[in-house]
Amino acid sequence: MQRKASAAAETTAPARAFIASLPKTEIHLHIEGLVSVDSIWSLIKKHRLDLGIGSKEELKKRFHVTSLTEFIDLFINIIQACFLTEDDLTYLVDDTRHYLSRNNIRYAEIFFAPTKLIKNGLDFDRMVDRLDEGANQLRSEGIDVRYIVDVSRGFGLENAMRNLDLILAHPTPNVIGLGLGGAEQTGPAKDYEAVFEKARAAGLKVVAHAGEDVGPASIWDTIDILGAQRIGHGISAIQDEKLMTELTSRRIPLEICPTSNLFTQKYAKTLAEHPIRAFFDHGMYVTINTDDPTLFGVDLNDEYARLLESGIFTVDELLTILKNGVYATFLPKKRQNEIWNEIAAVVKKSDFAATLPK
């Protein structure tokens, strides 16, 4: 039976302030999905793009999509279509800074999908160099980021292999892995076995979106065929208790994005229906993320606060999930410990009643 926590005493402004004060990590975040509406509108005007959008207000309305198909169309054909020069990437770096800063995120592993930008005429190496510069600048400001190149099922297998070859030909410490994204119906994970085998052999970290809008078989393929070290979303695992047990025993982190999952309306239509609590009670390695904060109108602070205010988790339980998020990163153990110790110090100094997990 799913057990719900009682958080009635903690649904207060002090609780939100406490959440905001905590250093955090985020491991499922698309850089194109955190770019602001203001930035996209500036790029539309800069390049005089004819996207059928006549004002910033109209652009905001376009962000209110009603299906995963509409979402992907917006992502590729409006947001990514605006990035036509290297200088445009400055908007990505600046908006990354603003988003991570206001959510007190110390470290993030961010998806970057290069295919559409390459089709726009940008050079992959120059893109990586510009993002590299941005990452190094952010690090000097106390914000640490790494990138995971996201290959979309929608562009096919050959494109995924080309993207991987580009990564391997232009290595940088700030690009640490390869991720499989896009609508699962457009390409089963097993089709990408050779790509992921090559990525793993080269020492890259590998992750994959799975179980977001199709059943648990997609997750099985992702862990057994691709060797994914983390699962993006993974919520259809709720339909397969054997899979839940397998993910638990193998300690494979789930990159849960609650607001994003409610948007797809596939496995939960309300936060109360979301399987994150059942996963937590099963002992699964759950983490909390936003996916695309601008598109879904949500910050990481909001994701934690909503789970608290809905009574799904207590503050103490959210601290356990926050700790999961630290140790699910691909950082060296020493750096993970440093981040967790920083979080623990904030909790100990706070007047808010909370108990650190062991």
C-alpha positions in Angstrom: 0.0 0.0 0.0 1.3 3.5 -0.8 2.0 5.4 2.4 1.6 9.1 2.3 3.5 11.4 4.6 1.8 14.0 6.7 3.3 17.4 5.9 0.5 19.6 7.1 2.7 21.3 9.7 5.3 22.0 7.1 3.3 23.7 4.4 4.3 27.2 5.4 6.4 30.0 4.1 9.3 29.0 6.5 9.3 25.5 4.8 9.7 27.1 1.4 12.4 29.4 2.7 14.2 26.4 4.1 14.0 24.5 0.8 15.3 27.5 -1.0 18.2 27.8 1.4 19.5 24.3 0.7 22.3 23.8 -1.8 21.1 21.4 -4.5 22.1 19.3 -7.5 20.0 18.7 -10.7 20.7 15.8 -13.1 17.8 16.0 -15.6 17.7 19.4 -17.2 17.7 20.4 -20.8 19.6 23.6 -21.5 17.2 24.6 -24.3 14.3 24.1 -21.8 15.7 26.6 -19.3 16.3 29.4 -21.8 13.9 32.3 -21.0 11.0 33.6 -23.1 12.8 37.0 -23.2 15.9 35.4 -24.7 13.9 33.5 -27.4 12.0 36.7 -28.2 15.3 38.6 -28.5 16.6 36.0 -30.9 13.5 36.0 -33.0 13.8 39.8 -33.4 17.6 39.7 -33.9 17.4 37.2 -36.8 14.0 38.5 -38.0 12.7 35.0 -38.0 9.3 34.2 -39.5 8.0 31.7 -37.1 4.4 32.9 -37.2 4.9 34.6 -33.8 4.2 38.4 -33.8 4.8 39.3 -30.2 6.3 38.1 -26.9 2.8 37.5 -25.5 2.0 35.3 -28.5 5.3 33.5 -27.9 4.3 32.9 -24.2 1.0 31.3 -25.4 3.0 29.0 -27.8 4.7 27.6 -24.7 1.4 26.2 -23.5 1.4 23.0 -25.3 -1.0 20.1 -24.7 0.9 17.0 -25.8 4.4 15.6 -26.0 4.3 15.9 -29.8 3.5 19.6 -29.5 6.2 20.0 -26.9 8.9 18.4 -29.2 7.7 20.6 -32.1 8.1 23.7 -29.9 11.5 22.5 -28.7 13.0 21.9 -32.1 11.1 24.2 -34.5 10.9 27.3 -32.3 13.4 27.3 -29.5 16.3 25.6 -31.2 15.4 27.3 -34.5 16.4 30.6 -33.0 20.1 29.7 -32.4 21.9 30.6 -35.6 25.3 31.9 -34.5 27.9 31.2 -31.9 27.1 34.4 -30.1 23.5 33.2 -29.6 24.8 30.6 -27.3 25.5 33.4 -24.8 21.8 33.4 -24.0 22.1 29.7 -23.0 25.0 30.4 -20.6 23.4 33.5 -19.1 20.0 31.8 -18.6 21.8 28.7 -17.1 23.4 31.1 -14.6 20.1 32.7 -13.6 18.2 29.5 -13.2 20.9 27.6 -11.2 21.6 30.7 -9.0 18.0 31.3 -8.1 17.5 27.7 -7.1 20.7 27.4 -5.2 22.0 24.6 -7.4 25.7 24.0 -6.8 26.1 21.4 -9.5 24.1 20.3 -12.6 24.4 17.8 -15.4 22.7 19.4 -18.3 21.5 18.0 -21.6 22.6 19.7 -24.8 21.0 18.6 -28.1 23.3 19.7 -31.0 21.6 18.2 -34.0 19.1 21.0 -34.9 21.8 23.6 -34.2 24.2 21.8 -36.6 21.3 21.8 -39.2 21.1 25.6 -38.5 24.7 25.9 -39.7 26.6 26.0 -36.4 29.8 24.1 -36.1 29.8 21.4 -33.4 33.4 22.1 -32.2 32.7 25.8 -32.0 29.5 25.2 -30.1 31.3 23.0 -27.6 34.0 25.5 -27.2 31.5 28.3 -26.4 29.6 26.1 -23.9 33.0 25.1 -22.5 33.9 28.7 -21.9 30.5 29.2 -20.3 31.0 26.3 -18.0 34.4 27.5 -16.9 33.0 31.0 -16.2 30.2 29.6 -14.2 32.6 27.5 -12.2 34.6 30.6 -11.3 31.3 32.0 -9.9 30.7 28.9 -7.7 28.3 27.1 -10.1 29.5 23.8 -11.5 28.0 22.3 -14.7 28.7 19.4 -17.0 27.1 18.6 -20.3 25.5 15.4 -21.6 25.0 15.4 -25.3 21.3 14.4 -26.0 20.7 12.4 -29.2 17.0 12.4 -30.1 15.3 9.3 -31.4 13.5 11.6 -33.8 16.7 12.1 -35.8 17.5 8.4 -36.1 20.4 6.0 -35.5 22.9 7.4 -38.1 22.6 10.9 -36.6 23.2 9.5 -33.1 26.4 7.9 -34.2 27.5 11.0 -36.0 26.9 13.0 -32.8 28.9 10.5 -30.8 31.8 10.7 -33.3 31.8 14.5 -33.0 32.0 14.2 -29.2 34.9 11.8 -29.4 36.8 13.9 -32.0 36.5 17.0 -29.7 36.8 15.8 -26.1 36.5 18.2 -23.2 36.2 17.5 -19.5 32.9 19.5 -19.4 31.2 17.0 -21.8 30.9 13.8 -19.8 28.2 11.7 -21.4 25.7 10.7 -24.0 21.9 10.6 -23.5 19.1 9.2 -25.6 16.1 11.5 -25.8 13.1 12.2 -27.9 9.7 10.5 -28.1 10.1 6.8 -27.3 7.6 5.7 -30.0 9.9 7.1 -32.7 12.8 4.7 -31.8 13.1 1.9 -29.4 16.2 1.9 -27.2 17.5 -1.4 -28.6 18.1 0.3 -32.0 20.9 2.4 -30.4 22.9 -0.5 -28.9 25.9 0.1 -31.1 26.0 3.8 -30.3 25.9 3.2 -26.6 28.4 0.4 -26.7 30.8 2.7 -28.4 30.1 5.5 -26.0 30.7 3.2 -23.0 33.9 1.9 -24.5 35.2 5.4 -24.9 34.6 6.1 -21.2 31.5 8.3 -21.6 28.7 8.2 -19.1 25.4 6.9 -20.6 21.8 7.8 -19.7 18.5 7.5 -21.5 14.9 8.8 -21.4 12.7 5.7 -20.9 9.3 4.9 -19.4 8.1 8.5 -19.9 5.4 7.9 -22.5 5.6 4.1 -23.2 5.5 1.0 -21.0 8.2 -0.6 -18.8 9.7 -2.7 -21.7 11.4 0.5 -22.7 13.1 0.7 -19.4 14.2 -2.9 -19.5 15.8 -2.3 -22.9 17.5 0.8 -21.6 19.2 -0.9 -18.7 19.9 -4.3 -20.3 20.8 -3.4 -23.8 22.1 0.2 -23.6 23.6 -0.2 -20.2 22.2 3.1 -19.0 23.5 4.3 -15.7 20.5 6.4 -15.0 16.9 6.5 -16.3 15.3 9.7 -17.4 11.7 9.7 -15.9 11.1 5.9 -15.7 7.6 6.4 -14.3 6.1 3.5 -16.3 8.1 1.2 -14.0 5.1 1.4 -11.7 3.4 -1.1 -14.0 6.1 -3.8 -13.4 7.0 -4.7 -9.8 9.8 -7.0 -11.0 11.3 -4.0 -12.8 11.0 -1.8 -9.7 12.8 -4.5 -7.7 15.5 -4.7 -10.3 16.1 -1.0 -10.4 16.2 -1.0 -6.6 18.7 -3.9 -6.3 21.0 -2.4 -9.0 20.7 1.1 -7.5 19.9 2.7 -10.8 18.8 6.3 -10.2 15.5 7.6 -11.6 15.6 11.2 -12.8 12.0 12.0 -11.8 10.5 15.2 -13.1 7.1 15.5 -11.4 5.7 18.6 -13.2 6.9 17.3 -16.6 5.3 13.9 -15.9 2.0 15.5 -15.1 2.1 17.4 -18.4 2.3 14.2 -20.4 -0.8 12.9 -18.6 0.4 9.4 -19.4 0.9 7.8 -16.0 -0.3 10.5 -13.6 -2.8 13.3 -14.0 -2.3 14.8 -10.6 0.6 14.9 -8.2 -1.2 12.6 -5.8 -1.3 10.0 -8.6 2.4 10.3 -9.4 4.3 7.0 -8.6 7.3 8.8 -6.9 5.9 8.0 -3.4 5.5 4.3 -4.3 9.0 4.3 -5.8 10.4 5.8 -2.6 8.6 3.3 -0.4 9.9 0.5 -2.6 13.5 1.7 -1.8 14.1 2.9 -5.3 16.8 5.5 -6.0 14.6 8.5 -6.8 15.8 12.0 -7.5 13.8 15.2 -8.2 14.4 17.4 -11.3 12.6 19.9 -13.5 13.3 18.7 -17.1 12.5 22.0 -18.9 11.8 24.7 -16.3 10.8 27.5 -18.6 8.5 25.3 -20.7 6.8 23.9 -17.6 6.8 27.1 -15.6 8.6 25.4 -12.6 11.8 25.8 -10.7 13.6 23.1 -8.7 12.6 24.8 -5.5 9.0 24.5 -6.6 9.3 20.8 -7.3 10.4 20.1 -3.8 7.9 22.5 -2.2 5.0 21.1 -4.1 5.8 17.5 -3.0 5.9 18.8 0.6 2.8 20.9 0.4 0.8 18.1 -1.2 1.5 15.9 1.8 3.4 13.3 -0.3 6.7 13.8 1.5 7.9 15.3 4.8 10.9 17.6 4.9 13.1 14.8 6.3 12.1 12.5 3.4 12.9 15.2 0.9 16.3 15.5 2.5 16.8 11.8 1.7 15.8 12.5 -1.9 18.1 15.5 -2.0 21.0 13.4 -0.9 20.1 10.8 -3.6 20.4 13.6 -6.1 23.9 14.4 -4.9 25.2 10.8 -5.1 23.4 10.1 -8.4 25.7 12.6 -10.1 28.7 11.5 -12.1 31.0 13.5 -9.8 33.9 11.8 -8.0 32.9 10.6 -4.6 35.1 13.2 -2.9 33.2 16.0 -4.6 29.9 14.4 -3.9 30.8 14.3 -0.2 31.8 17.9 -0.2 28.4 19.0 -1.7 26.5 16.8 0.8 28.5 18.2 3.7 27.7 21.7 2.6 24.0 20.8 2.6 24.3 19.2 6.0 25.9 22.3 7.4 23.0 24.4 6.2 20.5 22.0 7.8 22.4 22.0 11.1 22.5 25.8 11.3 18.9 26.3 10.3 16.2 27.0 12.9 13.8 24.8 10.8 13.2 21.4 12.4 14.7 18.8 10.1 16.7 15.6 10.6 19.5 14.6 8.2 19.4 11.2 6.7 22.1 8.7 7.7 
